[in-house]
Amino acid sequence: MQQRLKEAYVRAQGNAVRIAQILSDEHGMAPSYSTLTRWVRQAELRAAPKRSGEYHFAPGEEMQHDTSPHRVTIAGKTLTAQCAALTLAYSRRLFVRYYLRFTRLEAKHFLLQAALFMDGTCPHCVIDNTCVMVVGGAGADAVIAPEMEAFAATLGFKFMAHRVLDPNRKARIERPFFYIQTNLLPGRTFASLEDLNAQALRWCIDIANAKPKRALGMSPEAAYATERPCLRRLPAVLPPAYEVLDRVVDLYGFVSVDTVRYSVPERLVGKTVTVYKHYERVQIHHRAMLVASHVRVIDERDVRRTLPGHHTVPQRAPREPALTDQLLRGEHEVLQRYATALKLHHQHGRGVRALHRLVQIKQTYPREPFLAAVAQALKFGLFDLTRLEHLVLRHVAGDFFALAGDDEDNDA
């Protein structure tokens, strides 16, 4: 019996349901699931589960940090935000903040805000083997990024990565993420990322840290009163969280940072500038002089930000009137009115060709017959220039040529 069970166990790769199918098909055995699992335990085919251990921490001994992606709805738009959290291992006092992305810049900003919230730090901060903090190795052999290690040293602590696949080492910070997802986010609306973080801070103070915990026998805030004197004090001057970038100003007078283009004075086109990217601002320097300071754009991509005075707007020269307008303007009130009405009549083509024809007629015939014909055409709304020219010819004929009827009257 045991030999058959061992063979089926190996072939089924330890899957109890598949073991039952093999025993039924090949040996006509149909044990219940509970009986089958009991046989497996008795045959010691599976390693016995290890006893779950516990970690005990003294006040001010350790703090733990981790991040988790959460789906949140901000201003009616659902997106994935990174929830960063830090807790004190002894008192379990919690600090939470959300970011749209979590790079080393955001990590520095978060750690600084968390240290201010806790009013101090513990000598060790346990993290997982994230590439944000770790540049090589894992666990006890992890190599912390020099800039993050230096930043942490300024605040008075060191990072300590736990073993791979051992998240229980930082269970103090792993457990609160479920609580955050099921208590902070549901039933609340957020107008912006700033509003989300403001509500998260208030939630930490009023709910997460005020609620008594069975393991503590008190609330985290009450336990924090005992732990606070044991924390390392923050330095008098806090380290700034920023990232340094070199950029060349493009031909349009902008520098690009994270797909967003920020303006600089146009005299710097083609010059190399130094960009200090803070979490909330982007400061641009040229030859150690501040030349531009922008509010950092976090929630948009491929946009421009231009400060007043950086780019001069080219002034267009006053548009000269068209030649036809110049030739017709000021000649006579009736002619001006007719030209305006003619342009409106040909509004789809702007009347340019008609005005040219009108100028040709004006230059071809004497002034008085031309104006008389124009006045008559304007009176009757006549805008066919061929008929206008016939009217001009009739006036010219009457003024300058002796018609047959007129000669007979003179002879009489």
VENGI-V201098 format. One record per helix or strand of 2 or more residues. SS is the DSSP state (hx for helix, st for strand). FROM is the first residue (numbers start at 1). LEN is the number of residues. If there is no record, write none. Layout:
ss=(SS:SS)
from=(FROM:FROM)
len=(LEN:LEN)
//
This chain:
ss=(hx:hx:hx:st:st:st:hx:st:st:hx:st:hx:st:hx:hx:st:st:hx:st:st:st:hx:st:st:st:st:hx:hx:hx:hx:hx:hx:hx)
from=(2:16:33:62:77:94:104:124:134:139:143:146:158:167:193:212:218:220:242:254:260:266:272:281:289:304:323:333:347:352:367:385:404)
len=(10:12:10:13:12:6:15:4:3:3:2:10:4:18:16:2:2:11:7:4:4:3:7:6:7:2:6:13:3:13:14:16:8)
//
